[in-house]
Amino acid sequence: MSDNQLFKPEERIELQRVLSKMNREQLLWLGGYISAAIDFAPAVHASYANPVIEPKVLTHLEEESSGGVSSPQSLTILFGSHSGNSEKIAQIARKEAQRLGLEAKVRNMEDYNPRSLKDEEQLLVIVSTHGEGEPPLAAQELYEKLKSGRGFSAENIRYLVIALGDSTYKHFCKTGHDFFEFLKKLGASPLRDVVELDTDFNTRLSGLIPEVVGQFATVNAAQSAQSSRPAAAKDVEVDIQDGPVEVEIIEKIQLNGRGADKETWHIELVAEHPALKYQPGDAIEVFTENDPSLVAAVLDTVGLDGRELVDIDGARMSLKEALQYHSELTVLTAPVVKKYSTFLQNETFNRLLEDPEQLSAFLAGTDVLDLLQKYPAELKAVDLVSTLRRLAPRAYSIASSPEEVGNEIHITVGAVRYEKEGRRRNGVCSTFLADRVDVGQRLKVKIRSNNQFRLPEDGNTSVIMVGAGTGIAPYRGFLQQRAALGHKGRNWLIFGDRHFTTDFLYQTEWLKYRNSGLLTRLDVAFSRDQEQKIYVQHKMKQNAGELYKWISEGGRFYVCGDMKTMAVDVRNTFLSILQAEGGMSPEQSLEYFNKLRKERRYQEDVY
C-alpha cells in the first residue's frame, strides 16, 4: 500500500514538516516509540477508537510544553492485590520507569489517602478483580471513596490502568474498569483504554510493561528536549512467577462413604523443595492436563492432524501436545468466543455476542468441543491454538500445617463431573487427580500465598470457621497449627455438606479435636438428611447470640467455599446477626462489617 493510500496529502505535508525539524537523536527516539505503539494501533481501515495517547492529553501536553522545558515528572504506581500479582507487576513497572528516567514510587491502595490525588502528576493503577466483580480487600476503601467522588479532584493527573482478572468469570477485570471510570469522572486524563490481563498474563509482560510505562516516558518527552530513546519492549525481560516444582503423591484416599453421590479425595504430597514453603491458609496450584479423549474429540471435530507442528509461546510442538498440555478445553470464556467469531459468518452467533445475558447463559457449562460442534468453522492448526486460552493451573486450599506434617502438603479435591446435552463433562484438574494419577506418580505444583486468610498472630484469639464441602480444607490446617503451637484460643467449626453418613469429611479428626478440647464448638449442617434443607447459615442463626458474643469479644470469623451462593448467604446472615444481637441498623451493621474486614477479623477464601 502506497503512502498516497495511507495518508491524505495534508497529512503527508504535516508529517514531513515535523520530521524535517528533528535531529538524529529525536528521530531515533521516535522510531522506538512508533515500534512500541504498533501493537496498540488499529487496522488500516479501522477507526482509532482507543488511541495510544488520547487527543485530550496531547493538547494538554502542547499547552504545557509551550512554556519551556520542564523537569521530569513523578509516576505513582498504585496497586491493589489479593494474591500478590498486582504488587509484583507494580515493582516491575517501577524498575522499568526508573530505567526510563522517571521518578517512580509504589503505593499500596490499602495505605493510600485519596486526598493525595491532588499532588499526583502521573498515575499507573494496577488492580485485580476478586470474586464476582469485587475489588480486593486491600482496595476496598479507596474504591468506595473514589466511587463516591466527594471531595476529590484528579484534574492534573495523566493515568493508565492495568486490570487483572480471570475471563472465566462474568465480570472480567471489572475493578480495573471501575477505577478507570472513577478517575475519569474526577477529571484525570487517560493515556489509553484499560489494559486487561487474564490468568496467562505472564507471557505478555516482557513486551507489555515497557510499552505501558513507556507511554508515561513519551508524555514527558513531549515536555523535554533532552529525552533519550526508550529501549524497545524486546530489550526488557520480566518474569513475576517462579516455575512449578515436581512433587510425589504419597497418599490418596477417597473421603466419602460408600453410596455417596459425590466424590472427594484427600491427597498428600511430599514438599521438600524450598519454593514449597507455606502457611495455613495458602493454596497450591496444580499444573494439569486435558483428558486425551477430549483432545481426540476436538481434533476429530475440526478435522486436523494432531501431528501438525505449532508454536506455543515460542516452543515448537505437535498440535495434539498443544491441546493436551497448553490449551483450555473444558472452560469457555467470552474472549475466546469473540476470537472464534472472526472465523464465522453467522448472524445468530454475532447476535449472541452482542447480548451479555445470552452470552453468559451460553458459556455456563459449555466447553470448547460444544463450540466447535455447534458453530463449525474452517480452521488451520495455528488458528485453533491462537484462539484458545492457555491452560491455567488449578488452585486448591491447603489442608495441612507444616508444624504438624513437616515437609508434606495435603489437599482436599472434589471431583467435578456432570452431564450436559447428553455428554459427560469432567473438571480438568479434579478428574485428572481422581482418575489419571496415583500414589508414586509426580505432579507439577507451586504455592499460591494468601495473606488475606491467616490465623491471628495472638494464639489466645478465638476463631469461628465456616465451611461447606471442600471448604473445610483450610480449617484442618488451622487446627493442626493451633494444636502444634499450643494456642489457647477458642475454636468453633460450622461445617456443612449433603449427608452425615457419607459426607462428614475428616469426621474422626474433628471429633478428636473436640474431645481434646481444642475444638470448643462443632456445629454441622447436612442439607439433604431431612425434608427441609439446612445449611451453615441456619446454624449461624440458631446460635446467633453466642456467635455475636465471640465477635464482640474480639474473635475472628472465617468463610471458605462457594462464592456465588454460600459466601453470600453467610455474609447476609452475619449482617442480620449484627442487627438482631447488636441492635444495629442495616447501615450500622454494614459499617461494622467493613470495619471487621479491614481489621482482618472477617476473612474469606471463596471460589
C-alpha positions, 0 to 999 in steps of 0.5 A: 500500500502506497503512502498516497493510500495511507495518508491524505496529502495534508497529512503527508505535508504535516508529517514531513514538516515535523520530521524535517525539524528533528535531529538524529537523536529525536528521530531515533527516539521516535522510531522506538516509540512508533515500534512500541505503539504498533501493537496498540494501533488499529487496522488500516481501515479501522477507526482509532477508537482507543488511541495510544495517547488520547487527543485530550492529553496531547493538547494538554501536553502542547499547552504545557510544553509551550512554556519551556522545558520542564523537569521530569515528572513523578509516576505513582504506581498504585496497586491493589492485590489479593494474591500478590500479582498486582504488587509484583507487576507494580515493582516491575513497572517501577524498575522499568520507569526508573530505567526510563528516567522517571521518578517512580514510587509504589503505593499500596491502595490499602495505605493510600489517602485519596486526598493525595490525588491532588499532588499526583502528576502521573498515575499507573493503577494496577488492580485485580478483580476478586470474586464476582466483580469485587475489588480486593480487600486491600482496595476496598476503601479507596474504591468506595471513596473514589466511587463516591467522588466527594471531595476529590479532584484528579484534574492534573493527573495523566493515568493508565490502568492495568486490570487483572482478572480471570475471563472465566468469570462474568465480570472480567477485570471489572475493578480495573474498569471501575477505577478507570471510570472513577478517575475519569469522572474526577477529571484525570486524563487517560493515556489509553483504554484499560489494559486487561490481563487474564490468568496467562498474563505472564507471557505478555509482560516482557513486551507489555510493561515497557510499552505501558510505562513507556507511554508515561516516558513519551508524555514527558518527552513531549515536555523535554528536549533532552529525552533519550530513546526508550529501549524497545519492549524486546530489550526488557525481560520480566518474569513475576512467577517462579516455575512449578516444582515436581512433587510425589503423591504419597497418599490418596484416599477417597473421603466419602462413604460408600453410596455417596453421590459425590466424590472427594479425595484427600491427597498428600504430597511430599514438599521438600523443595524450598519454593514449597514453603507455606502457611495455613491458609495458602493454596497450591496450584496444580499444573494439569492436563486435558483428558486425551479423549477430549483432545481426540474429540476436538481434533476429530471435530475440526478435522486436523492432524494432531501431528501438525507442528505449532508454536506455543509461546515460542516452543515448537510442538505437535498440535495434539501436545498443544491441546493436551498440555497448553490449551483450555478445553473444558472452560469457555470464556467470552474472549475466546468466543469473540476470537472464534467469531472472526472465523464465522459468518453467522448472524445468530452467533454475532447476535449472541455476542452482542447480548451479555445475558445470552452470552453468559447463559451460553458459556455456563457449562459449555466447553470448547468441543460444544463450540466447535460442534455447534458453530463449525468453522474452517480452521488451520492448526495455528488458528485453533491454538491462537484462539484458545486460552492457555491452560491455567493451573488449578488452585486448591486450599491447603489442608495441612500445617507444616508444624504438624506434617513437616515437609508434606502438603495435603489437599482436599479435591472434589471431583467435578463431573456432570452431564450436559446435552447428553455428554459427560463433562469432567473438571480438568484438574479434579478428574485428572487427580481422581482418575489419571494419577496415583500414589508414586506418580509426580505432579507439577505444583507451586504455592499460591500465598494468601495473606488475606486468610491467616490465623491471628498472630495472638494464639489466645484469639478465638476463631469461628470457621465456616465451611461447606464441602471442600471448604473445610480444607483450610480449617484442618490446617488451622487446627493442626497449627493451633494444636502444634503451637499450643494456642489457647484460643477458642475454636468453633467449626460450622461445617456443612455438606449433603449427608452425615453418613457419607459426607462428614469429611475428616469426621474422626479428626474433628471429633478428636479435636473436640474431645481434646478440647481444642475444638470448643464448638462443632456445629454441622449442617447436612442439607439433604438428611431431612425434608427441609434443607439446612445449611451453615447459615441456619446454624449461624442463626440458631446460635446467633447470640453466642456467635455475636458474643465471640465477635464482640469479644474480639474473635475472628470469623472465617468463610471458605467455599462457594462464592456465588451462593454460600459466601453470600448467604453467610455474609447476609446472615452475619449482617442480620446477626449484627442487627438482631444481637447488636441492635444495629441498623442495616447501615450500622451493621454494614459499617461494622462489617467493613470495619471487621474486614479491614481489621482482618477479623472477617476473612474469606477464601471463596471460589 
